[in-house]
């Protein structure tokens, strides 16, 4: 299928991916919690959510969200509450003694793949701003001669590839800092800081109009 201005799309979506935000904070938090596996699975969950937004954009669901104030508000609140819950759970975990294992010489919590994938997927899917962004962004690169759904999935696939590479690289980079990860105070500090960031993002989304 044909994507108009493909090079421009790749440049724009790469810049978007490299911009620090919720996805980066969540991958960093989960990497500090369970290592590269945890961070990578979280990234996979996040990136899978992109196809949901691409589908909604193609069939017009995102347009309804953008035009219906009450529905948009409801979805927005659900997403914000979930982000706040992630932040609170991250901070609360610092006060608990959870099962841990030795990974690359650092003491990390045991990775739970389903939890990591669920956290990444839901944090992306429940973010209405991503839906609205896809609605406004993807059509600029679509050809009217081809299926909007297929083209949306293709662009989501490109975004998926770029985001997975970037987020997994961040996870590996963080996990490679073995001396820091061996430091219990640092890992607690990292998870605490990212928990606060998630709380901040969720709160901002909750009160943003």
Buried (B, 14 or more C-beta within 10 A) or exposed (E): BEBEEEEEBBEBBBEBBEEEBBBBBBBBBBBBBBBBBBBBBBBBBBBBBBBBBBBBBBEEBBBBBBEEEEBBEEBBBBBBBBBBBBBBEBBEBEEEEEEBEEBEEBEBBBBBBEBBBBBBBBBBBBBBEBBBBBBEBBBEBBEEEBEBBEBBBBBBBBBBBBBBEBBBEBBBEBBEBEEBBEBEEBBBBBBBBBBBBBBBBBBEBBEEE
